[in-house]
């Protein structure tokens, strides 16, 4: 991930209207979704999220503000967003691939 994407410290899992989940880990991913795949292209919170994400990418708005605006837009559109922690599996001492 490029720093220009403005990563979030904690990714968001959003339950889309079709029931699937999508994980967003940066301002760029959120803005791309808002502009190209958003199911409801209207609403006060939708407009605020677009503006906040663009501002964060231009470094005039804090990344945390853009994240909160995106969460609010998700709620406005009926798509719950929750924080998610990506787990990285650490190698174990008895891993056969590491033995040699």
N, CA, C and O atoms as CSV, one atom per row, in Angstrom:
chain,resi,resn,atom,element,x,y,z
A,1,UNK,N,N,0.854,-1.177,0.000
A,1,UNK,CA,C,0.000,0.000,0.000
A,1,UNK,C,C,0.893,1.231,0.000
A,1,UNK,O,O,1.829,1.327,0.794
A,2,UNK,N,N,0.608,2.155,-0.876
A,2,UNK,CA,C,1.354,3.403,-0.942
A,2,UNK,C,C,0.864,4.336,0.149
A,2,UNK,O,O,-0.317,4.323,0.497
A,3,UNK,N,N,1.764,5.149,0.693
A,3,UNK,CA,C,1.381,6.109,1.728
A,3,UNK,C,C,0.366,7.114,1.186
A,3,UNK,O,O,-0.434,7.660,1.945
A,4,UNK,N,N,0.397,7.357,-0.125
A,4,UNK,CA,C,-0.570,8.277,-0.728
A,4,UNK,C,C,-2.004,7.782,-0.563
A,4,UNK,O,O,-2.948,8.561,-0.692
A,5,UNK,N,N,-2.171,6.495,-0.282
A,5,UNK,CA,C,-3.507,5.948,-0.074
A,5,UNK,C,C,-4.069,6.318,1.298
A,5,UNK,O,O,-5.267,6.163,1.538
A,6,UNK,N,N,-3.220,6.802,2.191
A,6,UNK,CA,C,-3.610,7.213,3.533
A,6,UNK,C,C,-4.272,6.067,4.301
A,6,UNK,O,O,-5.491,6.050,4.471
A,7,UNK,N,N,-3.461,5.109,4.765
A,7,UNK,CA,C,-4.032,3.947,5.461
A,7,UNK,C,C,-4.640,4.317,6.807
A,7,UNK,O,O,-4.202,5.252,7.477
A,8,UNK,N,N,-5.670,3.551,7.183
A,8,UNK,CA,C,-6.279,3.698,8.496
A,8,UNK,C,C,-5.544,2.801,9.467
A,8,UNK,O,O,-5.041,1.747,9.077
A,9,UNK,N,N,-5.473,3.197,10.710
A,9,UNK,CA,C,-4.790,2.375,11.704
A,9,UNK,C,C,-5.562,1.085,11.976
A,9,UNK,O,O,-4.960,0.060,12.294
A,10,UNK,N,N,-6.880,1.129,11.855
A,10,UNK,CA,C,-7.722,-0.061,12.039
A,10,UNK,C,C,-8.668,-0.155,10.848
A,10,UNK,O,O,-9.491,0.738,10.649
A,11,UNK,N,N,-8.568,-1.219,10.053
A,11,UNK,CA,C,-9.461,-1.380,8.894
A,11,UNK,C,C,-10.925,-1.495,9.309
A,11,UNK,O,O,-11.237,-1.806,10.459
A,12,UNK,N,N,-11.804,-1.242,8.363
A,12,UNK,CA,C,-13.248,-1.342,8.594
A,12,UNK,C,C,-13.828,-2.470,7.758
A,12,UNK,O,O,-13.495,-2.615,6.582
A,13,UNK,N,N,-14.684,-3.257,8.360
A,13,UNK,CA,C,-15.438,-4.276,7.639
A,13,UNK,C,C,-16.850,-3.735,7.469
A,13,UNK,O,O,-17.524,-3.408,8.446
A,14,UNK,N,N,-17.288,-3.646,6.230
A,14,UNK,CA,C,-18.609,-3.102,5.930
A,14,UNK,C,C,-19.477,-4.216,5.353
A,14,UNK,O,O,-19.075,-4.912,4.420
A,15,UNK,N,N,-20.669,-4.374,5.920
A,15,UNK,CA,C,-21.617,-5.352,5.390
A,15,UNK,C,C,-22.421,-4.662,4.303
A,15,UNK,O,O,-23.235,-3.781,4.578
A,16,UNK,N,N,-22.183,-5.074,3.067
A,16,UNK,CA,C,-22.851,-4.469,1.923
A,16,UNK,C,C,-24.309,-4.891,1.870
A,16,UNK,O,O,-24.714,-5.819,2.570
A,17,UNK,N,N,-25.096,-4.222,1.050
A,17,UNK,CA,C,-26.521,-4.481,0.987
A,17,UNK,C,C,-26.854,-5.883,0.480
A,17,UNK,O,O,-27.943,-6.393,0.745
A,18,UNK,N,N,-25.932,-6.504,-0.242
A,18,UNK,CA,C,-26.175,-7.872,-0.714
A,18,UNK,C,C,-25.765,-8.915,0.322
A,18,UNK,O,O,-25.848,-10.113,0.054
A,19,UNK,N,N,-25.325,-8.476,1.500
A,19,UNK,CA,C,-24.974,-9.373,2.589
A,19,UNK,C,C,-23.504,-9.735,2.679
A,19,UNK,O,O,-23.078,-10.321,3.674
A,20,UNK,N,N,-22.720,-9.402,1.669
A,20,UNK,CA,C,-21.294,-9.706,1.714
A,20,UNK,C,C,-20.565,-8.639,2.523
A,20,UNK,O,O,-21.096,-7.558,2.778
A,21,UNK,N,N,-19.347,-8.963,2.918
A,21,UNK,CA,C,-18.515,-8.025,3.678
A,21,UNK,C,C,-17.346,-7.583,2.808
A,21,UNK,O,O,-16.802,-8.357,2.021
A,22,UNK,N,N,-16.978,-6.319,2.973
A,22,UNK,CA,C,-15.814,-5.774,2.275
A,22,UNK,C,C,-14.969,-5.036,3.311
A,22,UNK,O,O,-15.495,-4.285,4.132
A,23,UNK,N,N,-13.657,-5.254,3.263
A,23,UNK,CA,C,-12.758,-4.604,4.212
A,23,UNK,C,C,-12.089,-3.414,3.533
A,23,UNK,O,O,-11.519,-3.543,2.449
A,24,UNK,N,N,-12.166,-2.266,4.175
A,24,UNK,CA,C,-11.551,-1.037,3.703
A,24,UNK,C,C,-10.414,-0.697,4.649
A,24,UNK,O,O,-10.614,-0.615,5.861
A,25,UNK,N,N,-9.222,-0.499,4.102
A,25,UNK,CA,C,-8.076,-0.217,4.962
A,25,UNK,C,C,-7.419,1.122,4.672
A,25,UNK,O,O,-6.384,1.440,5.258
A,26,UNK,N,N,-8.009,1.922,3.766
A,26,UNK,CA,C,-7.410,3.227,3.478
A,26,UNK,C,C,-8.467,4.209,2.989
A,26,UNK,O,O,-9.567,3.837,2.581
A,27,UNK,N,N,-8.087,5.464,3.050
A,27,UNK,CA,C,-8.954,6.529,2.552
A,27,UNK,C,C,-9.205,6.341,1.058
A,27,UNK,O,O,-10.328,6.525,0.588
A,28,UNK,N,N,-8.172,5.978,0.320
A,28,UNK,CA,C,-8.316,5.791,-1.124
A,28,UNK,C,C,-9.346,4.708,-1.449
A,28,UNK,O,O,-10.182,4.895,-2.333
A,29,UNK,N,N,-9.292,3.581,-0.741
A,29,UNK,CA,C,-10.259,2.507,-0.982
A,29,UNK,C,C,-11.687,2.974,-0.702
A,29,UNK,O,O,-12.610,2.655,-1.450
A,30,UNK,N,N,-11.860,3.731,0.379
A,30,UNK,CA,C,-13.184,4.238,0.734
A,30,UNK,C,C,-13.696,5.208,-0.326
A,30,UNK,O,O,-14.849,5.120,-0.749
A,31,UNK,N,N,-12.836,6.137,-0.756
A,31,UNK,CA,C,-13.250,7.113,-1.758
A,31,UNK,C,C,-13.582,6.434,-3.086
A,31,UNK,O,O,-14.565,6.789,-3.737
A,32,UNK,N,N,-12.771,5.468,-3.485
A,32,UNK,CA,C,-13.040,4.733,-4.721
A,32,UNK,C,C,-14.405,4.046,-4.650
A,32,UNK,O,O,-15.162,4.063,-5.621
A,33,UNK,N,N,-14.715,3.451,-3.514
A,33,UNK,CA,C,-16.007,2.798,-3.328
A,33,UNK,C,C,-17.148,3.823,-3.355
A,33,UNK,O,O,-18.179,3.603,-3.991
A,34,UNK,N,N,-16.949,4.934,-2.661
A,34,UNK,CA,C,-17.972,5.981,-2.633
A,34,UNK,C,C,-18.268,6.515,-4.033
A,34,UNK,O,O,-19.426,6.742,-4.384
A,35,UNK,N,N,-17.237,6.711,-4.816
A,35,UNK,CA,C,-17.415,7.315,-6.141
A,35,UNK,C,C,-17.863,6.331,-7.222
A,35,UNK,O,O,-18.510,6.725,-8.191
A,36,UNK,N,N,-17.518,5.049,-7.056
A,36,UNK,CA,C,-17.772,4.113,-8.145
A,36,UNK,C,C,-18.747,2.976,-7.857
A,36,UNK,O,O,-19.313,2.403,-8.788
A,37,UNK,N,N,-18.952,2.641,-6.593
A,37,UNK,CA,C,-19.789,1.488,-6.288
A,37,UNK,C,C,-20.877,1.759,-5.248
A,37,UNK,O,O,-21.615,0.851,-4.863
A,38,UNK,N,N,-20.970,2.978,-4.808
A,38,UNK,CA,C,-21.907,3.319,-3.737
A,38,UNK,C,C,-23.341,3.102,-4.205
A,38,UNK,O,O,-23.709,3.559,-5.287
A,39,UNK,N,N,-24.159,2.411,-3.405
A,39,UNK,CA,C,-25.526,2.100,-3.834
A,39,UNK,C,C,-26.491,3.284,-3.783
A,39,UNK,O,O,-27.530,3.260,-4.442
A,40,UNK,N,N,-26.165,4.297,-3.023
A,40,UNK,CA,C,-27.089,5.408,-2.782
A,40,UNK,C,C,-26.324,6.715,-2.951
A,40,UNK,O,O,-25.747,7.209,-1.982
A,41,UNK,N,N,-26.303,7.279,-4.130
A,41,UNK,CA,C,-25.469,8.458,-4.407
A,41,UNK,C,C,-26.151,9.764,-4.017
A,41,UNK,O,O,-26.252,10.705,-4.804
A,42,UNK,N,N,-26.601,9.781,-2.807
A,42,UNK,CA,C,-27.195,10.996,-2.256
A,42,UNK,C,C,-27.149,10.889,-0.748
A,42,UNK,O,O,-26.806,9.846,-0.191
A,43,UNK,N,N,-27.489,11.946,-0.121
A,43,UNK,CA,C,-27.490,11.953,1.338
A,43,UNK,C,C,-26.435,12.892,1.885
A,43,UNK,O,O,-25.366,13.072,1.300
A,44,UNK,N,N,-26.754,13.473,2.997
A,44,UNK,CA,C,-25.855,14.430,3.643
A,44,UNK,C,C,-24.540,13.778,4.064
A,44,UNK,O,O,-23.467,14.341,3.849
A,45,UNK,N,N,-24.625,12.608,4.656
A,45,UNK,CA,C,-23.407,11.932,5.121
A,45,UNK,C,C,-22.568,11.410,3.962
A,45,UNK,O,O,-21.341,11.379,4.052
A,46,UNK,N,N,-23.209,11.004,2.886
A,46,UNK,CA,C,-22.483,10.583,1.679
A,46,UNK,C,C,-21.639,11.751,1.159
A,46,UNK,O,O,-20.454,11.583,0.869
A,47,UNK,N,N,-22.245,12.917,1.044
A,47,UNK,CA,C,-21.522,14.100,0.569
A,47,UNK,C,C,-20.369,14.482,1.488
A,47,UNK,O,O,-19.294,14.858,1.020
A,48,UNK,N,N,-20.593,14.387,2.785
A,48,UNK,CA,C,-19.532,14.696,3.750
A,48,UNK,C,C,-18.382,13.700,3.638
A,48,UNK,O,O,-17.215,14.076,3.750
A,49,UNK,N,N,-18.711,12.439,3.418
A,49,UNK,CA,C,-17.667,11.415,3.308
A,49,UNK,C,C,-16.806,11.640,2.066
A,49,UNK,O,O,-15.583,11.509,2.126
A,50,UNK,N,N,-17.433,11.974,0.949
A,50,UNK,CA,C,-16.676,12.271,-0.281
A,50,UNK,C,C,-15.720,13.434,-0.014
A,50,UNK,O,O,-14.533,13.360,-0.331
A,51,UNK,N,N,-16.249,14.501,0.570
A,51,UNK,CA,C,-15.440,15.693,0.835
A,51,UNK,C,C,-14.304,15.385,1.814
A,51,UNK,O,O,-13.172,15.822,1.606
A,52,UNK,N,N,-14.600,14.635,2.878
A,52,UNK,CA,C,-13.576,14.323,3.876
A,52,UNK,C,C,-12.488,13.411,3.301
A,52,UNK,O,O,-11.305,13.605,3.585
A,53,UNK,N,N,-12.876,12.430,2.506
A,53,UNK,CA,C,-11.880,11.527,1.915
A,53,UNK,C,C,-10.988,12.279,0.922
A,53,UNK,O,O,-9.772,12.082,0.903
A,54,UNK,N,N,-11.582,13.124,0.113
A,54,UNK,CA,C,-10.768,13.927,-0.815
A,54,UNK,C,C,-9.823,14.838,-0.038
A,54,UNK,O,O,-8.658,14.996,-0.401
A,55,UNK,N,N,-10.337,15.431,1.030
A,55,UNK,CA,C,-9.500,16.297,1.858
A,55,UNK,C,C,-8.349,15.544,2.498
A,55,UNK,O,O,-7.238,16.067,2.587
A,56,UNK,N,N,-8.599,14.329,2.941
A,56,UNK,CA,C,-7.533,13.532,3.553
A,56,UNK,C,C,-6.459,13.184,2.525
A,56,UNK,O,O,-5.269,13.208,2.840
A,57,UNK,N,N,-6.868,12.866,1.312
A,57,UNK,CA,C,-5.887,12.546,0.270
A,57,UNK,C,C,-5.056,13.769,-0.123
A,57,UNK,O,O,-3.915,13.643,-0.566
A,58,UNK,N,N,-5.651,14.958,0.050
A,58,UNK,CA,C,-4.916,16.200,-0.222
A,58,UNK,C,C,-4.226,16.734,1.037
A,58,UNK,O,O,-3.623,17.807,1.021
A,59,UNK,N,N,-4.325,15.971,2.121
A,59,UNK,CA,C,-3.694,16.289,3.402
A,59,UNK,C,C,-4.227,17.578,4.058
A,59,UNK,O,O,-3.506,18.265,4.781
A,60,UNK,N,N,-5.490,17.880,3.791
A,60,UNK,CA,C,-6.117,19.034,4.432
A,60,UNK,C,C,-7.139,18.611,5.493
A,60,UNK,O,O,-7.634,19.446,6.250
A,61,UNK,N,N,-7.448,17.325,5.541
A,61,UNK,CA,C,-8.390,16.772,6.509
A,61,UNK,C,C,-7.710,15.585,7.188
A,61,UNK,O,O,-7.073,14.780,6.509
A,62,UNK,N,N,-7.828,15.457,8.498
A,62,UNK,CA,C,-7.224,14.305,9.175
A,62,UNK,C,C,-7.831,12.977,8.687
A,62,UNK,O,O,-9.025,12.885,8.401
A,63,UNK,N,N,-6.980,11.971,8.605
A,63,UNK,CA,C,-7.421,10.651,8.159
A,63,UNK,C,C,-8.540,10.125,9.056
A,63,UNK,O,O,-9.484,9.506,8.565
A,64,UNK,N,N,-8.447,10.362,10.352
A,64,UNK,CA,C,-9.476,9.894,11.285
A,64,UNK,C,C,-10.832,10.527,10.999
A,64,UNK,O,O,-11.866,9.883,11.178
A,65,UNK,N,N,-10.837,11.773,10.560
A,65,UNK,CA,C,-12.094,12.449,10.211
A,65,UNK,C,C,-12.711,11.795,8.977
A,65,UNK,O,O,-13.922,11.582,8.925
A,66,UNK,N,N,-11.885,11.478,7.992
A,66,UNK,CA,C,-12.375,10.806,6.785
A,66,UNK,C,C,-12.946,9.433,7.134
A,66,UNK,O,O,-13.979,9.033,6.598
A,67,UNK,N,N,-12.279,8.719,8.026
A,67,UNK,CA,C,-12.746,7.389,8.434
A,67,UNK,C,C,-14.111,7.482,9.112
A,67,UNK,O,O,-15.017,6.706,8.808
A,68,UNK,N,N,-14.249,8.432,10.028
A,68,UNK,CA,C,-15.530,8.608,10.726
A,68,UNK,C,C,-16.634,9.041,9.757
A,68,UNK,O,O,-17.778,8.608,9.893
A,69,UNK,N,N,-16.303,9.885,8.790
A,69,UNK,CA,C,-17.292,10.313,7.794
A,69,UNK,C,C,-17.731,9.131,6.945
A,69,UNK,O,O,-18.908,9.016,6.601
A,70,UNK,N,N,-16.796,8.250,6.603
A,70,UNK,CA,C,-17.130,7.057,5.824
A,70,UNK,C,C,-18.048,6.135,6.623
A,70,UNK,O,O,-19.009,5.589,6.080
A,71,UNK,N,N,-17.752,5.962,7.915
A,71,UNK,CA,C,-18.613,5.146,8.774
A,71,UNK,C,C,-20.028,5.715,8.815
A,71,UNK,O,O,-21.003,4.970,8.717
A,72,UNK,N,N,-20.139,7.030,8.959
A,72,UNK,CA,C,-21.457,7.679,9.015
A,72,UNK,C,C,-22.216,7.479,7.704
A,72,UNK,O,O,-23.423,7.235,7.716
A,73,UNK,N,N,-21.511,7.581,6.573
A,73,UNK,CA,C,-22.157,7.369,5.277
A,73,UNK,C,C,-22.633,5.929,5.140
A,73,UNK,O,O,-23.707,5.673,4.595
A,74,UNK,N,N,-21.834,4.996,5.634
A,74,UNK,CA,C,-22.236,3.585,5.594
A,74,UNK,C,C,-23.518,3.373,6.392
A,74,UNK,O,O,-24.434,2.689,5.934
A,75,UNK,N,N,-23.581,3.953,7.572
A,75,UNK,CA,C,-24.781,3.819,8.401
A,75,UNK,C,C,-25.990,4.458,7.719
A,75,UNK,O,O,-27.090,3.906,7.753
A,76,UNK,N,N,-25.782,5.620,7.101
A,76,UNK,CA,C,-26.856,6.310,6.386
A,76,UNK,C,C,-27.413,5.428,5.260
A,76,UNK,O,O,-28.611,5.459,4.979
A,77,UNK,N,N,-26.552,4.654,4.628
A,77,UNK,CA,C,-26.961,3.796,3.510
A,77,UNK,C,C,-27.414,2.412,3.969
A,77,UNK,O,O,-27.738,1.564,3.138
A,78,UNK,N,N,-27.439,2.175,5.285
A,78,UNK,CA,C,-27.891,0.887,5.797
A,78,UNK,C,C,-26.847,-0.212,5.697
A,78,UNK,O,O,-27.182,-1.393,5.597
A,79,UNK,N,N,-25.577,0.185,5.723
A,79,UNK,CA,C,-24.482,-0.784,5.642
A,79,UNK,C,C,-23.615,-0.647,6.897
A,79,UNK,O,O,-22.746,0.223,6.947
A,80,UNK,N,N,-23.834,-1.482,7.895
A,80,UNK,CA,C,-23.059,-1.376,9.135
A,80,UNK,C,C,-21.555,-1.563,8.905
A,80,UNK,O,O,-21.128,-2.419,8.131
A,81,UNK,N,N,-20.778,-0.749,9.591
A,81,UNK,CA,C,-19.319,-0.820,9.502
A,81,UNK,C,C,-18.770,-1.108,10.884
A,81,UNK,O,O,-19.179,-0.487,11.865
A,82,UNK,N,N,-17.843,-2.051,10.958
A,82,UNK,CA,C,-17.218,-2.383,12.230
A,82,UNK,C,C,-15.708,-2.429,12.057
A,82,UNK,O,O,-15.204,-2.737,10.977
A,83,UNK,N,N,-15.002,-2.125,13.118
A,83,UNK,CA,C,-13.542,-2.208,13.087
A,83,UNK,C,C,-13.143,-3.667,13.009
A,83,UNK,O,O,-13.785,-4.534,13.602
A,84,UNK,N,N,-12.083,-3.928,12.278
A,84,UNK,CA,C,-11.592,-5.291,12.149
A,84,UNK,C,C,-10.085,-5.295,12.343
A,84,UNK,O,O,-9.388,-4.358,11.952
A,85,UNK,N,N,-9.607,-6.347,12.943
A,85,UNK,CA,C,-8.167,-6.490,13.133
A,85,UNK,C,C,-7.722,-7.643,12.263
A,85,UNK,O,O,-8.200,-8.769,12.406
A,86,UNK,N,N,-6.811,-7.356,11.368
A,86,UNK,CA,C,-6.295,-8.393,10.491
A,86,UNK,C,C,-5.266,-9.196,11.263
A,86,UNK,O,O,-4.305,-8.645,11.800
A,87,UNK,N,N,-5.474,-10.491,11.313
A,87,UNK,CA,C,-4.561,-11.363,12.041
A,87,UNK,C,C,-3.476,-11.872,11.107
A,87,UNK,O,O,-3.753,-12.313,9.991
A,88,UNK,N,N,-2.264,-11.807,11.569
A,88,UNK,CA,C,-1.135,-12.340,10.823
A,88,UNK,C,C,-0.676,-13.584,11.556
A,88,UNK,O,O,-0.350,-13.531,12.742
A,89,UNK,N,N,-0.650,-14.700,10.852
A,89,UNK,CA,C,-0.256,-15.954,11.469
A,89,UNK,C,C,1.262,-16.008,11.606
A,89,UNK,O,O,1.989,-15.961,10.614
A,90,UNK,N,N,1.720,-16.106,12.827
A,90,UNK,CA,C,3.160,-16.177,13.086
A,90,UNK,C,C,3.626,-17.616,12.894
A,90,UNK,O,O,2.917,-18.554,13.257
A,91,UNK,N,N,4.815,-17.790,12.326
A,91,UNK,CA,C,5.327,-19.158,12.157
A,91,UNK,C,C,5.584,-19.809,13.506
A,91,UNK,O,O,6.025,-19.164,14.458
A,92,UNK,N,N,5.298,-21.099,13.563
A,92,UNK,CA,C,5.526,-21.872,14.796
A,92,UNK,C,C,6.861,-22.585,14.701
A,92,UNK,O,O,7.382,-22.805,13.607
A,93,UNK,N,N,7.405,-22.941,15.834
A,93,UNK,CA,C,8.698,-23.615,15.897
A,93,UNK,C,C,8.723,-24.963,15.196
A,93,UNK,O,O,9.774,-25.386,14.715
A,94,UNK,N,N,7.572,-25.653,15.128
A,94,UNK,CA,C,7.537,-26.957,14.494
A,94,UNK,C,C,7.001,-26.902,13.072
A,94,UNK,O,O,6.504,-27.907,12.564
A,95,UNK,N,N,7.091,-25.761,12.430
A,95,UNK,CA,C,6.633,-25.584,11.043
A,95,UNK,C,C,7.564,-26.361,10.116
A,95,UNK,O,O,8.764,-26.088,10.094
A,96,UNK,N,N,7.036,-27.339,9.336
A,96,UNK,CA,C,7.884,-28.156,8.485
A,96,UNK,C,C,8.601,-27.351,7.393
A,96,UNK,O,O,9.665,-27.760,6.928
A,97,UNK,N,N,8.043,-26.240,6.992
A,97,UNK,CA,C,8.679,-25.430,5.957
A,97,UNK,C,C,9.910,-24.716,6.485
A,97,UNK,O,O,10.809,-24.373,5.718
A,98,UNK,N,N,9.955,-24.491,7.795
A,98,UNK,CA,C,11.090,-23.772,8.373
A,98,UNK,C,C,12.207,-24.726,8.780
A,98,UNK,O,O,13.335,-24.292,9.014
A,99,UNK,N,N,11.913,-25.994,8.864
A,99,UNK,CA,C,12.929,-26.981,9.247
A,99,UNK,C,C,13.819,-27.304,8.061
A,99,UNK,O,O,13.321,-27.611,6.978
A,100,UNK,N,N,15.102,-27.241,8.247
A,100,UNK,CA,C,16.048,-27.621,7.187
A,100,UNK,C,C,17.458,-27.337,7.614
A,100,UNK,O,O,18.396,-27.589,6.857
